[in-house]
Amino acid sequence: METGGGFRLERDALGTVEVPSSAYYGIHTARAMENFAVGGRRVNPHLIKAMITVKKAAALAHLKLNSYPPGIAMAIVQACDEIHAGGYEDQFPVSALQGGAGTSTNMNINEVLANRATQLLGGTRGDYTVVHPLDHVNCCQSTNDVYPTALRIAAIGLVRRLSDAFASLQESLQGKELEFADVLKLGRTELMDAVPMTAGQGFGAYAKAIQRDRWRLYKAEERLREMHIGGTAIGTGINAPLRYTFYITGLLQELTGYGLARSEYPMDPTQNMDVFVEVSGLLKAAAVNLLKISGDLRLLASGPAGGFGELELPAVQAGSSIMPGKVNPVMAEMLGTAAMRVIANDSAVTLAAGSGQLELNAFMPLIADALLDSLELLEQAVHLFNERCVKGIRVCAQRCRELLERSTGLAAAFVGPIGYERSAEVAIQARAEGKSIRQVLLDRGLLTAEQIDGILHPEQLTAPGVPGKRSE
């Protein structure tokens, strides 16, 4: 029903609301925009696209079942395809932080699809006698099975992208392991000098951590494949014939290309959100590793004159508005910032998942927003960090060697040839006189220069065994 000022009047059980005439959304969306005007964040586009996929599968299932006229089903399918192609993005204005377990998002999508399908069939927006948001688009569905099913589909897609990003990062770190395999440097424990290592070994340790994260992400996808579409309101399947459930399950497998499976007990995934907590926890574990790597690189690149100065990170932007020539480790800082956000998001997922009551969790929108945000953040941050930082890292071999030879930590390499007590005496004297371990050994006549050079070879210092006694 048209009114003046470019608005149409729509009615629901609570009354009437003016909706912009040009809008494809309707009264339920308009109410949600007013009720949930918080946060400034819209529903994640990946979730919207996944829900559109569910709606397309539902329409195709009803086409097989002949639930309503085939022209309506095909119009809904075409509307879905148009949105998947990038159309109507501005028609999904509802806040990500909403009450109602995602009902507002589902209704928003139902209305947009109904109005576009109506338009395709020659009708006008707001005339739901042609295509109805609930009787047609939402037929045999509930927000409570559509929303979490779509969340799983969206999460699987992002998990795969994130897994690819981790694979590339692992490959780059392994490349640095080989590149710096012969560069000796000082290891450190509790920020104090420890035994020697190679710069390559440090990157190798990072690569192993990222490799574990890749494996965890691979397993995470398995957890997300079980869906309960057809369970409707609480998992009992009321108003959803079994034939429809079997059809839509197979169609979702075809449309997504994912190994999706129907839950054997739909009431479980309807009310229990522990799977999302598990996936979020794996993302947190990955974020912890990334935060550690970020901090290490910033520390090793610190200075360069007043810090460690062992690494040189790529310069990507000026570092100060007052200190000329200053360059900051901004890509490592960006990675750390993203990791911190993911760790914080995990707390939100945990709290929201534990706040469900009886047959439903009303806080699914927070779970969806936080989980998808973490997946997107990590994928983008890891990609940028790899491309704009890791691949361009250089090791300052001379600085590494200088710090190593000045450190009394090097004394541990000579415990085998001269014993612990003498090695300790050498370390104490070196520190007191400001000399290198090498110089004190030569001054005291404990070892020859040739013997010292043999012990300080990378293969002697950084592999299992006693330096100077490898052949024994």
GIZI-V447528 format. One record per pair of residues at least 24 apart in sequence whose C-alpha atoms are under 6 Angstrom apart, sorted by the first residue. I is the first residue (numbers start at 0). J is the second residue. D is the distance in whole Angstrom. If there is no record, write none. Layout:
BEGIN
i-><I	I>
j-><J	J>
d-><D	D>
END
This chain:
BEGIN
i-><23	23	24	24	24	25	28	32	35	40	40	41	41	41	42	42	45	46	46	49	49	50	51	56	56	56	57	60	60	74	75	78	78	99	100	100	100	101	102	105	109	139	139	140	141	141	143	144	144	144	144	148	151	155	161	162	164	168	169	169	172	172	173	173	176	176	184	184	184	185	192	193	194	196	212	219	224	225	225	225	226	226	227	227	227	230	233	233	234	234	270	270	270	272	276	279	283	286	290	290	293	293	309	309	309	310	310	310	311	311	312	313	313	330	334	341	344	404	405	412	415>
j-><111	114	107	110	111	110	107	93	97	94	95	93	94	95	94	95	153	150	153	149	153	149	79	247	250	251	247	246	247	116	116	112	116	361	361	362	363	364	142	142	136	238	239	231	231	232	232	227	228	230	231	226	223	220	378	213	382	385	206	209	202	206	203	206	202	203	399	400	403	403	408	408	408	461	285	278	259	260	261	262	261	262	261	262	265	265	266	358	265	266	358	359	360	352	349	345	342	338	335	338	331	335	395	398	399	393	394	395	392	393	392	388	391	384	380	373	369	435	435	466	465>
d-><5	6	6	5	5	6	5	5	6	6	6	6	4	5	6	4	6	6	6	5	6	5	6	6	6	6	6	5	6	5	5	6	6	6	4	6	5	6	5	6	6	6	5	5	5	5	5	6	5	6	5	5	5	6	5	6	6	6	5	6	6	5	6	6	5	5	5	6	6	5	5	5	5	5	6	6	5	5	6	6	5	6	6	5	5	6	6	6	5	4	5	4	6	5	6	6	5	5	5	6	5	6	5	6	6	6	5	6	6	5	5	6	6	6	6	5	5	6	5	6	6>
END
